[in-house]
C-alpha cells in the first residue's frame, strides 16, 4: 500500500498548544503587516496620484528583505527569543504609518479645524 505524499507536516500544530498559539499569532502578524503595506501603498496612490510616490514606498519596503536575510544568518548562534523580539521591533519600526486625514478648507478658504459636532 502506498502512503500519500505529504507536503506539510502539521503534527506539531496538532500536538503542541503553545506552538499552535505561536504559529497562529505569527501568521496573523505577518498578514497584518502585509495588509498595512498595501493600505499605505493605496493611500500614497490616492494622495499623490503618481507612480513615483507609490514606487518609493514599495522600494523602501523591499529593501528591508536583504537585511533580514543577513540578520538571519548572523543570528544563528543567538537566543531565538532575542532575535524574534528584535525582528518584531524592526518590522514595527519600518512599517509606515498612514497619514492623518487632510483638513478641508472652510468657507473662508483657509484650512479650518475639524469639530466634534461635524
C-alpha positions, -999 to +999 in steps of 0.1 A: +000+000+000+013+034-009+015+062+016+001+096+005+026+123-003+025+149+024+040+183+016+033+198+050+038+182+084+011+195+107+018+172+136+034+200+157+003+221+152-019+193+165+003+181+193+015+213+209-009+240+221+019+266+228+033+261+193-001+263+177-007+296+195+027+309+184+021+298+148-014+314+147-001+347+163+029+349+139+006+342+109-018+369+120+011+393+125+025+386+090-009+391+075-014+423+093+019+436+081+011+428+045-023+445+048-007+476+063+018+477+034-010+475+008-030+501+027-001+526+028+005+520-009-031+526-017-031+558+004+000+572-012-016+565-046-048+583-036-029+613-021-002+617-048-018+600-079+017+593-092+035+560-096+067+576-083+054+580-048+039+546-047+071+531-061+092+548-035+071+532-007+074+498-025+112+503-028+116+512+008+096+481+018+115+458-005+150+470+006+145+455+041+144+419+028+181+415+021+189+429+056+165+403+071+184+375+053+218+387+065+205+392+101+190+357+100+224+342+091+242+362+117+217+353+144+221+315+142+241+315+174+219+339+194+189+332+216+158+327+195+137+348+218+161+378+215+162+375+177+124+372+174+118+402+196+143+423+177+128+412+144+093+422+155+106+456+167+123+463+135+093+453+114+071+476+135+096+504+130+098+501+092+060+498+087+049+532+076+021+548+095-008+561+075-010+599+071-037+618+091-067+629+071-063+663+054-082+693+067-108+706+042-109+743+037-138+761+054-160+788+038-132+814+041-109+793+021-085+785+049-080+751+064-103+750+094-101+727+124-124+698+125-151+700+151-166+671+171-201+682+162-193+678+125 
